[in-house]
Amino acid sequence: LCIAMASAGKNLKSLSPDEIAALACQEYQAKRETPIVFPLAGGYAATAGPPPVAVMSAADSVPSFSLAEPGGATLSREELLVGLAKEEESKKAAKGPMNASEYRRRQELASGAGDLAEAPVESQAGPLSYDELLKKYYPHHTEADEDGKAAAAEKKRLAAEAPPTPEELQRLEVLKAMERSQMPAVPDVSGILAKTIEHYTFADAEDVASFSINLDKDLFEGAANFMQAPSTQVRIDCKATSLEIRLQGIPVSQQQQDVMAEWKLMLTPLFARVEPSMTVQKVKGGKLTVKLAKSKIGPWKKGVKYS
């Protein structure tokens, strides 16, 4: 250190700590017998030429090291880091993006086993489907499934070609004779037979939700003929979140026209709140339509919230 100070023509007391450290580093590098090897951005190392020299910064007196290349040009620390970063990015770009196929291929290569390790990347354009994996690794299962499917298809074909049995014909006749409304009529607390309306149509508009019942289609054929006085036969009970429709003076079925019942449809809770006082009902052409005014304008996905 004293020799370096004497060569620089400076006194120890006049130097700052940073300058002393820079001179010590310079003296240490000069005494080293082997050259310092620094990885450069171009992929080569400095094996000859002058050693790194500590240069004092005029702004803040902080030493910054620069590396002298064989050609005489110097490479600063910042340039060295930038070069290393560019070299790393070029390596990543050469490898290509990491997709699912590449990930599986590298896993197989790391384990050293498997068919995927031997297959090129181009052959793995996308992930294998469940059927392809099953066929590749469990061929006996796929063969059994194919045999089962073929047997089921043959059985279905033979059943379609065979004439219907007497039991099948009887079952078809019973289904044909059954009414559209399957639920039986049961007496309520007042003793009147009650029948559930199982089918209706819902229509949505911007500010109105409509529920309609086609008597001949939704109850039974000929039910519209019994709707003679809609003002007295139709009862509507609408609340903010529910709607009840009652049809009186209509038989329980087409076969039992002498047995009268009260047909009921209960819808609760509605998809959204309505204004009960603005409810409108109309019977025309054997069809009952009830329109509910929405409390808040907006679409309804269905008539009732839970169905």
Secondary structure, 3 states (H helix, E strand, C coil): CHHHHHHHCCCHHHCCHHHHHHHHHHHHHHHCCCCCCCECCCCCECCCCCCCEEEECCCCCCEEEEEECCCCCEEEHHHHHHHHHHHHHHHHHHHCCCCHHHHHHHHHHHHCCCHHHHCCHHHCCCCCCHHHHHHHHCHHHHHHHHHHHHHHHHHHHHHHHCCCCHHHHHHHHHHHHCCCCCCCCEECCCCCEEEECCCCEEEECCCEEEEEEEHHHHHCCCHHHHCCCHHHHEEEEECCCCEEEEEEEEECCCCCCCCEEEEEEEECCECCCEEEEEEEEEEECCEEEEEEEECCCCCCCCCECCC
